[in-house]
Amino acid sequence: MRSQGDFTVSKVSCGVDWISCTLAKDTLDSQVWYGDALFALQELSKQGYEIKSRKMLGFEGWAVDNCFVGANDTTFYAQFSGEKAEYAYPYLDHPKAHYSRIDLQVTVHYEQEHLKEGRYQYARAKHHNATLPKYRQRTVDIWIGNGGGDTVYIGAVSSDQRGRIYNKAKQSDLEQYERAWRYEVVLRNDYAVYMARTLYTKGASYAAFVVSQVSNWYRERGVEIRGLGSFDATPIATPRNVPTDVERKMRWIEKQVVPTVRKLAQLGYSEQVMDLLAKALIGSNQT
C-alpha cells in the first residue's frame, strides 16, 4: 500500500467506461466489424442480461442493458457503457471507425472513508481555475448529494473534454465500491478518435496508460488524485485475447455467409452459389 497523509490506498482500478462509434457500411471489412460488435453484445447477454430489439438515434438493432449495436441504410453503430464498455472496446477496433465518445476512468479505493473528498477537489479546481486568464477558464460545478454523495464536474456539458469526480459507492450502492472515489474523463470527437486508436496500441501497458492519462488530465486542472502516487492499477475486467483478423473473418463467414448460402441452396440456387464461390477462389489464386 502507498499513502499520502491518511489517504491510504488499497486498490486502484481503471478502464474504458463508455465507447460509442460508427463505421460506414461501404468500408472494407465493415461487416466483420459489425459482427464483432454483435458478438460482444451476445457475450454480455450471457451474464444474465436480456437482449432486446431496439431503435436508437436512427439505427435499428439490438440492446443489452444500456449497450446497443445497430445499423441504418449507410452506417453501423455501436455503444457500450460502464464495465461492459471495458469488455467490448477491443472488439471495436477499425482504422476507419469514427469514435464519437470514449470515457476513461480511474477508481481509487481508500482504507478510510473520505466523504468530503468531492468538496475538497471542487475547491482545488475552482482555485486553479481562478489563476487562468478569463478566456481559458472552464466551467467548474458541484452537485451536493446526501452523505458524501457529491459529484464534481470540470468542463461544460457541450465541451469535447469533461471531467466527473464522484463517490462511486454512493452512486452505485455496491459493496465492491465501498470507500471508493471515481475520476472520469469524457472525450468526444477528435479527442475520442485519438484516444481510442492510441489505446489499441498499448497492450500490456494499457492500465498504466489509462491511469496516467486520467491523472494528468486532472492535474492540469488543479486536481491531484490523493494517495495515487505510483500505485499499480488493474483494469476492471481482465483483458481478453481479441481474435486475429483471420479469425474474425472466419467467424463472420460461419455466422453470416454460411446461413445465407444454405438458404439459397434450399431455394434451388446451389449451382449459382458454387459458381460465385469458384470465381472468388480462382480470383484469390491469381492475385
Secondary structure, DSSP 8 states (H G I E B T S, - for coil): -B-STT--EEEEEEEEEEEEEEEETTSTTHHHHHHHHHHHHHHHHTTT--EEEEEETTEEEEEETTEEEEE-SSEEEEEEETHHHHHHGGGG--TT-EEEEEEEEEEEEESS--TTHHHHHHHHHHHHHHTS-GGG---EEEE--GGG--EEEES-TTSSEEEEEEEHHHHH--GGGTTEEEEEEEEETHHHHHHHHHHTT-GGGHHHHHHHHHHHHHHTTT---TT-TT---EESS-------HHHHHHHHIIIIIHHHHHHHHHTT-HHHHHHHHHHHHHHHHH-
